[in-house]
Amino acid sequence: MVALVDCNNFYVSCERVFDPGIARRPVVVLSNNDGCIISRSNEAKALGIKMGAPYFKVKPFLKQHAVKVLSSNYALYGDMSQRVVSTIRSLVPEVEVYSIDEQFLDLSSYTSTMVPSLVQKVRETILQHTGIPTSIGLAPTKTLAKLANQLAKKTEASQGIYCLQEEKVIQLCLSEVAVSALWGVGRRYAERLSVYGIYTAADLYDASEQWVRQHMTVQGMRLWYELHGTPCLPLDAVVQPKKSVTASRSFGQLQTDYAVLSAAIAIHTSRCAEKLRKQGSVGSYISVFIKTNKHQNEPQYQNSFTWTLPVATSHTGTLVQYATQALERIFRSGYRYMKCGVVVSGLTPEARRQTSLFEARNQGQQTKAMQVMDEINRKLGRNTLKVATTLTEGQRSEERWQMRQAHRSPRYTTCWQELMVVHC
């Protein structure tokens, strides 16, 4: 048996944990630069507010209906997600973190009589420890668990938990689900299946195995087996190291100053280096890109440059040095830049790093320095220690380039200066 734990309206729920005053109000959370709506409370959904709606278009409507508008607060959401996962792992050992608000649980080691009380305990404990409401779908496979989770949200009688196990119940539910709504089936794949008269998940379920083998891909074959209760997508309880790390962000205002871009690139590179060290990897290539806003009626320019590093590294200073040199090669004055970013790729485990005959002798000291910096930043907050390149004039005027977050709530759990204060 597989369970999918999904945090309900996760970003909105995180905000409500620290602001009970919006518990029953319609609430929306905006994307980077306050661009569009990416999370809605049930009250906001009831008003007909669509996911992905541009904020500037619906702003009058939101104001008319007293909708609480919040900028995205990813530091808070990431920390709350880790707390949810930690709580789950205290109860169930086999957990796959699928996304920031979804986790698959392997319940195969539990008897059928133990599962109902266990998942109920998981849901109640998450709510008690974090304040985040969840829905849980139970089924023999991941695909069916996804579907069961959707039913747990829609069916009030389920009280947040829905089990899809009996064949008759599965067939009935599949008949009410469009094939495009199945996990892993996109719009184009659904259009292709409609040519063969497959419109619902039940139509695919009823197709013969031979037909599926002839007309569908390997992924389609796995989907068919999953719908019939045969697991083809094993639980990945071990987090796999990333093949590349990226840090990028759109500017709150279009930028023309090289110093501002240089500071932003240095900060993005520092973030990539932190990610590398956190997963115990080193990178062999570093790419820097800059781009203007293609939606503006003005001169356009975008470019990128990639360095092959002499030795794979995760050292912040070294990576910043190469990133800055890459920016020098591609920067052109006379343009208003909308976004810049850094990508470090060619990752390998640090323990298997290929050294160079001409490598600096102080490599061990550099490694220790990075360990000390990470430890201090972990204890006292990110950017407590940082490389000097980020302290340029562009960085001193962060408001010139930081993304718009006009409605961001405090980072209650990750910033000392923004901790919640209780007055007695």
N, C-alpha and C positions, 0 to 999 in steps of 0.2 A: 504494500500500500504506500502511495505517495501523497503527501500533503503539500499544498501551496498556500503559504501565509502571505497575504497581501495587505499592506497598510492602507486603510481607506483615506482617499484624498490626502495623501501623505503630507505634502507641503502645507496645506491648510491645517491639517491636524497638528503638525509641529508648532505652528503659530498659536493655535488655540491652547496648547499645553501651558504656555506662558502668558496668555492673555485671555482669561476666562470670559471677559466682557464681550468677546466676539463668538462665543460658543453657539449662539442661535442666530447670529446674523449671517446674511449672504456674504461670502468672502471669496476673493480671487487673488491669486499670486501671479505676478508677471515674470516674463523671461528676462534675460540679460538686457540691460539698457532700457528696461521697462517697455519692451517691444510689444509682446502679445501675451495672452492669458495661457498659462500652462498648468494651472491647478484651480479647481472650483469646489466649493462646498456644495452639499446637496441643495441648500437653499438657493445658491447661485444657479445651479443646474435647473432648478424649478422655474427660474425666471427666464429660461431660454438662452442663457449666455453660453456661447459655443467655445469649445476648446480651440485654442489657436487664434481667437479673434484679436485683431490689432487693437491695442489699447486706445490709440488716438481716435479710432472710429466709434468705440463703444463707451468712451469716457462720459458723454452726456447721459447715456442710459444708466450707467453705474451710479452716477451722482443722483439721478432722479429716484433710484430705488435704494439709496443709502447703502450701497455695497461697499464693504471694507476692502480697500485696495492695498496690496502689500508687494514690495519688490522682493525678488528672490533672495534668500538668505542661505546660500549653500553651505556655509560653515556650520550653521545650526542644523540643517537637514542631514548633512553627512554625519555629524556627531550623534544625532538622534537615531539614525539608521544603525550605527555601530552599537548603540545601546539595545536596540531591538534584537539585533543578531546575537549579542552577548546573552540576553535573556533567554532566547530560544535555545542556545547551545547549553545553557545550564539545565535544560530539561530534556533535550534531544541531541545526541552527539553527532549524528550525520546530517549536516546542513549544507546546502548549496546556496550561496548568495547569488541570486540571479540578477537582481538590480537593486537600486537604492531602497526600494520599497517592497521587493518580492524575494521570498526565500522558499526553496523546495526542501522538504524534510523526508528522509527515508525512514519509513515506519515498518519495514519488513521484519524487523526483529521483535515486533510487538504482536501479541495475539489479537484477534478480532474483538475480543471482549475488553481489551485494555485501551484500544485506540480511541473510542469516543470520549472517555474521561481524560485521556492524555491531551487530545487536541483542545478540549474545553479548558484544561488547566493552562495550556500554552497561551490561549487567547486571553484568559483572565489575568495571567501573570504579566503579559506584555502591557496590558492596560494599567495594571497596578504599578508596575515598575517605571513605565515611561509615559503613560497617559495617552498612548496612541491606540485608537480602535482598529481592529483588523477583521478580515474575512478569511475563512479557511475552506479550501476545496479539497476533498478527499477522493481518490480514484486509484485504479491499478497502474495508470501511466501518467506521465507528465502532461500530455495533451489533454487527457480527460480531466486531470486535476485543474488545469487552466479553465476548462469549461465549467467545472463544478464551482470554482471560485467565483466566476461571473454569476452563477445561479445563487450563490450564498449572498451576494450583494443585492440581488433583485428580489429574492424570496424572503418576505418578512418572517414567515413561520420557521425558517431555518435558524434564526437567531445567530446569524453570522457563520454558520458551519453547514456545509452541504456535502453529501456523499454520493458519488456516482459509482455504483458497483454492480447492481443487478442489470442483466442484459436488457430487460424490457424497459427499465427506467432510462438506460443509456440511449436506446433507440428512440424513445419518445422525446428526449431532450435534443437529440441530434436533428430530429425532424423540424425543430423550431429554430435552428441555428443556420444562418447562411454560411455556405462553404467559405466565403471570404473572411468570416469571423474566426475561423479556426487558426490556432497558433501556427505560424509559419506559412500561411497562405495569403499572398498579397493580391492586390486588385488584378494585376495582369494574369496571374495564375488562375484566379477565379474566372476571368473572362475566357481563358483557354478551356477550362473545364465545362463552362456553360455550353460550348459548342457540342459537347457530348451529352448534354441534358443533365449535367450535374450542377444543381443550384443550391442544394442544402447539404449539410454535413451527413444527413441520413442517406442522401443519394450516393455519396462517396462510400459510406459504410456498406451499402447494398451492392456496390460494384464487385465483380468477381476479382479474385486475386490475379488471375491470368490477364484480365483486362488492364488492371493497374500496372502490372509488369510491362505490358506492351505500350501503354500510353503515358505513363508518368515517370518522373525521375526517381532516383534512389531516395531522395527526401520524401517524395510522394508515397513511395512504397512503405517507408518508415511510418509516415502519417497514417496510412491505412491500417497497419499493424497496431499502432497505438490506439486508434479508435476501437479496435477489436479487443483491447485489453492486454496486448503483448508489448511489454516495455522494449523500446528501441533507443531510448534516450537515457542513458544511465546517469545517476546522480553524480555530479562532480563536486565532491565535498572538499577537494584540495584546490585552492585558488592558484590558477596557473599564472606564472609571470607574464607580463605584457610584452609584446614584441616591439613596441615603441611607446614612448611617452610624449605627450603634447601639452603645451601650455599656450593659450592664445586668448585674446579678448578684444572685443570691439571698443573703441574709444567712446567716452561719453560725448566728446565733441571732436569734430574732424581736426586733424593735426597737420601742421606744416613744419614744425620745428624738429630738427634732427636730434637735439638733446632730449626731447620728450620721447621720441621713438627709441633712442639708445637706452634710456632709463627703463622703458617698458620691456624692451628685449632682455635687458639684464635681469629684471625681476622674473620674467617668464622662464629664462634659462635657469635661474636659481631654483625655481619651483620644479623644473624637470629634474635637476640634480637631486633634489630631495626625494622625488618619486623613485629615482634609480636606486638610491641608497636604501630606501625603505623596503624595496623588494630584493635587495642584494644583487643588483645588476650593474653593469657598466655598458656604455654606449660607444659604438664605433663611428657613427655619422651624426652630424648635427646640421639641421636645415633651418633657415630663417626665411620668413615670407612677410611681405607687406602688400597692402592692397588699398585702393581707393573705393569709394562708394559708387557702384555701377548705376545706382538709381538716381544719382545727381547729374544734372545736365551741365557737365563741366569736364575738363580734360581727365582722362582715365589712365591709370597705370597700376600694374601689379607685377611682382617679380619675386623670385626666390633664389637662394644660393645654398649649396650643400658642401660642407667640408668633410673629407675623410680624415679622421683623427689619426695621428701617428700611433697612438696607443689607446685602446678602449679605456674610458675613464668615467667616473661619476663625480669628479672633483669640481666644485662650483666655480672656482677661479679659472680653471683651464677651459671649461665649457663657455663661460662668459667671455673669455678672451676671443675664442673662435667665433662665437655668435656676434660679437661686436664687429669683428673684421668682416663677417658675412654681410652685416647691415651696411657697412661702409661701401661695399661693392655694388649693392643694389639700390641704395637710396638715391632718389632724384628730387631736387628742389623744384618748387613750383606746383606741387600737387598737394591736395588735401587728403591725408590718409585716414581711412576708417578703421583699419584693423592691422595688427601684426601678431606674429606668433613664432614659436620655436618647436621643432620636432627632433627628438633624439631617437635614433633607430640603430639597427644592428646590435641588439642587446644580447649579452651573454652573462652567465653567472659570474660574479666577481671572483669566485674561487677558481674559475677556469680562464681567467684573463690572460691573454697572451702578452707577455712582457717584451720589452725591446732592449737590444744591446746598449742603446744610447739613452735609456730612460734615466731620468734624474734620480740621484741617490737618495733624495729626501722623500721618496714616495711614501715610506712608512709614516713620516711626520705629517704629510698631507692627509693621509687617511685618518690619523688620530685627530687632526685639527677638525676635519669634517664631522667626526664622531662627537667631539665636544660641542661644535656648533649645533648639531642636530639635537643633542641632549638639552642644551640651554633653551633652544627654541621650543622644544617639546614641553619643558617645564614652565617657561615664562611667556610663551606665546610666539607665534610665527613672526619672523623678521625682527626679533629681539637682537639677533646678530645677523648681519648680512654683509655681502661684499661691497667695497667702497664704490664700485661702478654704479650701483643703484642710488647713490647719494648725489646724483647730478642735479642741476637746476631743474631738470624735467621732473625728477622724483620729488623735489621739495615742493613742487606745485602739483601735487597729485590730482587736485580737483580738475586740472586742465585735461587729464587724459583718462582718469578712472571712469568706468562705465556708470551710467545713470542708475541710481538706486534711491530715488526720491522718497520711496515709501518703505525702506528696509527697516525691519525690527532689529533690536539689539542682538548681538551674538551672545546669547545668555550663557552658553556652556563652553565657549572657546576663547573668550577675550576677557581679561581681568578687568578692564575698564568698563565693560558692559554687563557685568554680573548683575543679576536681579537684586535690588535692595528692598528689604522688608522693614518698614517703619512700625515700631511697637508703640 
